[in-house]
Amino acid sequence: MAAGEYISMRAQTELFERELERERQEIHRRPEVELQELVKIYESRGISKDLATQVAEQMMADRRWRSRPTPARSSGSTPIHWAGPCRRLSPPS
């Protein structure tokens, strides 16, 4: 059983790493599209369009933030949603 869990976690980690690289490339290639995605994510969480736009613009201007993208930006998930045993602990969507 431990080997199965290891393989499962390794596959999830590889998927997560590929998704991070894809996000980095998207931010570099199409920053305006990524900016709008951020705005929509924050709006979907109840933040006004004006404030969501301000936050997204500030985040996109921060070079450190852009170098550490997360799939959460596009998918709305967080790393805890990607982990095997932790997946069972996270609240249902």
RANOR-V646730 format. One record per residue. N is the residue number from 1. RES is the residue in three letters. D_FIRST is the distance of its C-alpha to the first C-alpha in whole Angstrom. Layout:
n->N res->RES d_first->D_FIRST
n->N res->RES d_first->D_FIRST
This chain:
n->1 res->MET d_first->0
n->2 res->ALA d_first->4
n->3 res->ALA d_first->5
n->4 res->GLY d_first->5
n->5 res->GLU d_first->6
n->6 res->TYR d_first->9
n->7 res->ILE d_first->10
n->8 res->SER d_first->11
n->9 res->MET d_first->12
n->10 res->ARG d_first->14
n->11 res->ALA d_first->16
n->12 res->GLN d_first->17
n->13 res->THR d_first->18
n->14 res->GLU d_first->20
n->15 res->LEU d_first->21
n->16 res->PHE d_first->23
n->17 res->GLU d_first->24
n->18 res->ARG d_first->26
n->19 res->GLU d_first->27
n->20 res->LEU d_first->29
n->21 res->GLU d_first->31
n->22 res->ARG d_first->32
n->23 res->GLU d_first->33
n->24 res->ARG d_first->35
n->25 res->GLN d_first->37
n->26 res->GLU d_first->38
n->27 res->ILE d_first->39
n->28 res->HIS d_first->41
n->29 res->ARG d_first->42
n->30 res->ARG d_first->43
n->31 res->PRO d_first->43
n->32 res->GLU d_first->46
n->33 res->VAL d_first->43
n->34 res->GLU d_first->40
n->35 res->LEU d_first->43
n->36 res->GLN d_first->43
n->37 res->GLU d_first->40
n->38 res->LEU d_first->39
n->39 res->VAL d_first->42
n->40 res->LYS d_first->41
n->41 res->ILE d_first->38
n->42 res->TYR d_first->40
n->43 res->GLU d_first->42
n->44 res->SER d_first->39
n->45 res->ARG d_first->39
n->46 res->GLY d_first->42
n->47 res->ILE d_first->44
n->48 res->SER d_first->47
n->49 res->LYS d_first->48
n->50 res->ASP d_first->50
n->51 res->LEU d_first->48
n->52 res->ALA d_first->45
n->53 res->THR d_first->47
n->54 res->GLN d_first->48
n->55 res->VAL d_first->45
n->56 res->ALA d_first->43
n->57 res->GLU d_first->46
n->58 res->GLN d_first->46
n->59 res->MET d_first->42
n->60 res->MET d_first->43
n->61 res->ALA d_first->46
n->62 res->ASP d_first->43
n->63 res->ARG d_first->42
n->64 res->ARG d_first->40
n->65 res->TRP d_first->38
n->66 res->ARG d_first->38
n->67 res->SER d_first->37
n->68 res->ARG d_first->33
n->69 res->PRO d_first->33
n->70 res->THR d_first->30
n->71 res->PRO d_first->29
n->72 res->ALA d_first->30
n->73 res->ARG d_first->33
n->74 res->SER d_first->33
n->75 res->SER d_first->30
n->76 res->GLY d_first->30
n->77 res->SER d_first->27
n->78 res->THR d_first->26
n->79 res->PRO d_first->23
n->80 res->ILE d_first->21
n->81 res->HIS d_first->21
n->82 res->TRP d_first->19
n->83 res->ALA d_first->16
n->84 res->GLY d_first->13
n->85 res->PRO d_first->13
n->86 res->CYS d_first->17
n->87 res->ARG d_first->18
n->88 res->ARG d_first->17
n->89 res->LEU d_first->20
n->90 res->SER d_first->22
n->91 res->PRO d_first->25
n->92 res->PRO d_first->25
n->93 res->SER d_first->28
